Amino acid sequence: MNENFNASCSGDCNSCGEDCDKGTVTLTLDDDSTLECSVINIFPAGDKQYIALLPLDENGENHDGEVFLYRYYEENGNPQLDNIEDDDEYELAADAFEEMLDAAEFDEIVDGEDL
């Protein structure tokens, strides 16, 4: 998604990389429409932080499984999002996100087994 936007976060978002699925982010797109997204997580990749967002429909659901990745940082204590313009940077963020998902899935499988 290569839209310019303003974002406002309504959850407990921080750059710690811990589970941040408590909040939502409202993206304002180029055409001034808004898109509500659930925060999946904020995670590190390389020397930057990134945020994974799950776009929600008007009923607060996501049916297509699409996830948006943005560069994340805080400025004066306020969360800020930037588009990832560089393909190499996007690949770095996407790989880190996939590794995070794989680790979460592995932890879920291990936690479900009697050891």
Backbone as CSV, one residue per row, in Angstrom:
resi,resn,N_x,N_y,N_z,CA_x,CA_y,CA_z,C_x,C_y,C_z
1,MET,0.854,-1.168,0.000,0.000,0.000,0.000,0.894,1.224,0.000
2,ASN,0.890,1.971,-1.021,1.714,3.160,-1.120,0.858,4.409,-1.099
3,GLU,0.230,4.643,0.015,-0.594,5.831,0.221,0.108,6.714,1.238
4,ASN,-0.052,8.019,1.100,0.364,8.917,2.159,-0.788,8.989,3.131
5,PHE,-0.491,9.126,4.397,-1.557,9.076,5.367,-1.128,9.756,6.651
6,ASN,-2.120,10.037,7.451,-1.914,10.418,8.837,-2.439,9.253,9.649
7,ALA,-1.827,8.984,10.769,-2.269,7.877,11.594,-2.542,8.367,12.999
8,SER,-3.589,7.846,13.577,-3.841,8.092,14.990,-4.024,6.738,15.652
9,CYS,-3.359,6.563,16.755,-3.375,5.270,17.434,-4.282,5.368,18.650
10,SER,-5.145,4.380,18.820,-6.056,4.389,19.955,-5.745,3.279,20.947
11,GLY,-4.548,2.729,20.882,-4.198,1.657,21.794,-2.921,1.949,22.529
12,ASP,-2.452,0.974,23.265,-1.230,1.108,24.035,-0.061,0.705,23.158
13,CYS,0.260,1.536,22.191,1.342,1.230,21.255,2.651,1.754,21.819
14,ASN,3.658,0.937,21.776,4.985,1.380,22.169,5.990,0.672,21.303
15,SER,7.195,1.097,21.360,8.208,0.544,20.468,9.009,-0.574,21.120
16,CYS,8.439,-1.235,22.102,9.177,-2.260,22.834,9.271,-3.563,22.058
17,GLY,8.441,-3.762,21.055,8.461,-5.012,20.316,7.614,-6.084,20.968
18,GLU,6.976,-5.767,22.094,6.115,-6.738,22.745,4.754,-6.754,22.068
19,ASP,3.900,-7.652,22.511,2.569,-7.803,21.934,1.811,-6.486,22.016
20,CYS,1.416,-5.939,20.891,0.747,-4.637,20.834,-0.595,-4.756,20.132
21,ASP,-1.306,-5.863,20.346,-2.557,-6.063,19.637,-3.744,-5.443,20.368
22,LYS,-3.485,-4.516,21.279,-4.539,-3.906,22.064,-5.212,-2.761,21.340
23,GLY,-4.577,-2.223,20.315,-5.080,-0.990,19.739,-5.447,-1.085,18.288
24,THR,-5.953,0.023,17.824,-6.231,0.174,16.410,-5.566,1.447,15.927
25,VAL,-5.356,1.512,14.638,-4.793,2.682,13.990,-5.756,3.077,12.885
26,THR,-6.058,4.350,12.800,-6.888,4.857,11.720,-5.983,5.535,10.706
27,LEU,-5.921,4.989,9.511,-5.120,5.555,8.437,-5.993,6.493,7.608
28,THR,-5.479,7.668,7.312,-6.151,8.585,6.388,-5.392,8.509,5.069
29,LEU,-6.055,8.030,4.033,-5.418,7.778,2.751,-5.396,9.046,1.899
30,ASP,-4.709,8.973,0.761,-4.586,10.118,-0.151,-5.927,10.722,-0.548
31,ASP,-6.931,9.865,-0.708,-8.247,10.353,-1.140,-9.112,10.827,0.035
32,ASP,-8.491,10.985,1.210,-9.142,11.420,2.447,-10.097,10.392,3.030
33,SER,-10.141,9.190,2.463,-10.917,8.131,3.092,-10.102,7.598,4.275
34,THR,-10.776,6.953,5.208,-10.080,6.391,6.363,-10.201,4.879,6.345
35,LEU,-9.229,4.251,6.955,-9.186,2.801,7.033,-8.755,2.424,8.438
36,GLU,-9.617,1.721,9.140,-9.312,1.263,10.490,-8.515,-0.028,10.401
37,CYS,-7.426,-0.110,11.178,-6.572,-1.293,11.185,-6.302,-1.714,12.619
38,SER,-6.263,-2.992,12.836,-5.873,-3.545,14.118,-4.357,-3.670,14.148
39,VAL,-3.749,-3.297,15.271,-2.308,-3.426,15.420,-1.995,-4.879,15.751
40,ILE,-1.226,-5.537,14.870,-0.810,-6.909,15.130,0.381,-6.901,16.079
41,ASN,1.406,-6.125,15.720,2.598,-6.058,16.553,3.527,-4.974,16.038
42,ILE,4.385,-4.524,16.916,5.494,-3.645,16.570,6.750,-4.468,16.802
43,PHE,7.633,-4.491,15.806,8.767,-5.407,15.868,10.004,-4.771,15.245
44,PRO,11.182,-5.218,15.687,12.418,-4.688,15.117,12.841,-5.470,13.874
45,ALA,13.507,-4.775,12.976,14.157,-5.394,11.818,15.317,-4.484,11.454
46,GLY,16.515,-5.024,11.448,17.678,-4.180,11.234,17.781,-3.198,12.381
47,ASP,17.976,-1.941,12.081,18.105,-0.929,13.129,16.845,-0.067,13.272
48,LYS,15.711,-0.536,12.739,14.467,0.232,12.793,13.353,-0.620,13.381
49,GLN,12.259,0.054,13.708,11.052,-0.611,14.193,10.010,-0.572,13.074
50,TYR,9.181,-1.589,13.032,8.109,-1.672,12.044,6.823,-2.065,12.749
51,ILE,5.714,-1.753,12.101,4.411,-2.108,12.652,3.650,-2.903,11.601
52,ALA,2.973,-3.955,12.050,2.129,-4.772,11.182,0.681,-4.453,11.523
53,LEU,-0.084,-4.073,10.500,-1.476,-3.687,10.675,-2.391,-4.599,9.869
54,LEU,-3.507,-4.951,10.470,-4.515,-5.780,9.817,-5.702,-4.886,9.476
55,PRO,-5.916,-4.580,8.172,-7.041,-3.702,7.803,-8.384,-4.358,8.119
56,LEU,-9.289,-3.557,8.651,-10.599,-4.059,9.056,-11.693,-3.461,8.184
57,ASP,-12.731,-4.243,7.924,-13.862,-3.711,7.171,-14.792,-2.960,8.127
58,GLU,-15.923,-2.510,7.626,-16.847,-1.721,8.440,-17.414,-2.501,9.617
59,ASN,-17.311,-3.821,9.596,-17.784,-4.656,10.699,-16.655,-5.036,11.655
60,GLY,-15.469,-4.465,11.435,-14.339,-4.762,12.302,-13.704,-6.117,12.044
61,GLU,-13.830,-6.618,10.819,-13.299,-7.927,10.463,-12.345,-7.807,9.278
62,ASN,-11.512,-8.827,9.118,-10.613,-8.919,7.975,-10.837,-10.272,7.338
63,HIS,-11.296,-10.259,6.079,-11.613,-11.511,5.406,-10.549,-11.957,4.417
64,ASP,-9.678,-11.055,3.997,-8.715,-11.435,2.961,-7.318,-11.729,3.512
65,GLY,-7.081,-11.506,4.793,-5.786,-11.828,5.384,-4.672,-10.866,5.014
66,GLU,-4.990,-9.773,4.353,-3.974,-8.802,3.958,-3.415,-8.110,5.199
67,VAL,-2.097,-7.909,5.212,-1.410,-7.225,6.303,-0.593,-6.093,5.708
68,PHE,-0.605,-4.932,6.361,0.190,-3.786,5.926,1.384,-3.636,6.850
69,LEU,2.538,-3.362,6.278,3.751,-3.113,7.052,4.196,-1.676,6.827
70,TYR,4.528,-0.986,7.920,5.013,0.384,7.873,6.198,0.534,8.812
71,ARG,7.034,1.504,8.518,8.099,1.886,9.438,7.422,2.605,10.602
72,TYR,7.869,2.296,11.830,7.259,2.853,13.034,8.318,3.566,13.865
73,TYR,7.954,4.718,14.399,8.821,5.420,15.349,7.947,6.337,16.187
74,GLU,8.519,6.830,17.257,7.803,7.781,18.088,8.481,9.130,18.008
75,GLU,7.664,10.156,17.941,8.159,11.531,17.907,7.404,12.308,18.979
76,ASN,8.146,12.825,19.948,7.534,13.535,21.086,6.482,12.675,21.774
77,GLY,6.755,11.364,21.879,5.849,10.446,22.546,4.650,10.017,21.731
78,ASN,4.561,10.475,20.485,3.433,10.118,19.629,3.872,9.116,18.561
79,PRO,3.090,8.049,18.358,3.439,7.073,17.321,3.358,7.693,15.935
80,GLN,4.341,7.363,15.093,4.395,7.853,13.718,4.622,6.669,12.782
81,LEU,4.009,6.707,11.614,4.175,5.663,10.607,4.683,6.292,9.325
82,ASP,5.595,5.577,8.662,6.094,5.997,7.350,5.954,4.839,6.375
83,ASN,5.664,5.166,5.132,5.679,4.150,4.083,7.091,3.600,3.943
84,ILE,7.185,2.348,3.575,8.468,1.728,3.257,8.616,1.809,1.751
85,GLU,9.477,2.689,1.285,9.628,2.961,-0.145,10.644,2.039,-0.822
86,ASP,11.638,1.592,-0.075,12.737,0.813,-0.625,12.400,-0.681,-0.598
87,ASP,12.568,-1.367,-1.731,12.247,-2.797,-1.819,13.077,-3.632,-0.852
88,ASP,14.363,-3.313,-0.715,15.216,-4.071,0.199,14.767,-3.900,1.643
89,GLU,14.393,-2.680,2.006,13.911,-2.432,3.365,12.598,-3.176,3.598
90,TYR,11.715,-3.174,2.591,10.445,-3.889,2.726,10.693,-5.387,2.919
91,GLU,11.616,-5.947,2.155,11.943,-7.370,2.290,12.469,-7.680,3.683
92,LEU,13.313,-6.794,4.219,13.840,-6.964,5.567,12.696,-6.987,6.582
93,ALA,11.770,-6.028,6.476,10.636,-5.957,7.399,9.715,-7.165,7.232
94,ALA,9.441,-7.548,5.986,8.560,-8.691,5.723,9.164,-9.986,6.257
95,ASP,10.464,-10.175,6.065,11.129,-11.373,6.586,11.063,-11.422,8.105
96,ALA,11.296,-10.283,8.758,11.235,-10.230,10.225,9.822,-10.529,10.708
97,PHE,8.810,-10.017,9.998,7.422,-10.278,10.364,7.104,-11.767,10.217
98,GLU,7.538,-12.370,9.121,7.303,-13.804,8.915,7.997,-14.638,9.986
99,GLU,9.221,-14.258,10.359,9.930,-14.973,11.430,9.180,-14.852,12.750
100,MET,8.629,-13.663,13.014,7.852,-13.454,14.232,6.620,-14.360,14.229
101,LEU,5.939,-14.451,13.078,4.766,-15.325,12.976,5.149,-16.785,13.152
102,ASP,6.245,-17.203,12.523,6.706,-18.579,12.664,7.026,-18.909,14.114
103,ALA,7.687,-17.987,14.812,8.034,-18.207,16.219,6.780,-18.294,17.072
104,ALA,5.792,-17.436,16.808,4.538,-17.468,17.563,3.803,-18.776,17.320
105,GLU,3.798,-19.235,16.068,3.145,-20.499,15.736,3.858,-21.656,16.423
106,PHE,5.198,-21.654,16.426,5.968,-22.698,17.089,5.678,-22.693,18.585
107,ASP,5.667,-21.501,19.201,5.381,-21.404,20.631,3.997,-21.936,20.952
108,GLU,3.021,-21.667,20.079,1.657,-22.147,20.282,1.616,-23.677,20.209
109,ILE,2.349,-24.253,19.270,2.384,-25.712,19.136,3.044,-26.327,20.347
110,VAL,4.180,-25.771,20.780,4.907,-26.313,21.921,4.085,-26.158,23.209
111,ASP,3.444,-25.005,23.382,2.633,-24.771,24.578,1.452,-25.730,24.641
112,GLY,0.963,-26.194,23.506,-0.171,-27.088,23.464,0.193,-28.550,23.718
113,GLU,1.476,-28.865,23.746,1.916,-30.248,23.950,2.290,-30.468,25.409
114,ASP,2.060,-31.689,25.882,2.521,-32.073,27.218,3.961,-32.526,27.108
115,LEU,4.847,-31.795,27.770,6.269,-32.160,27.722,6.674,-32.848,28.969
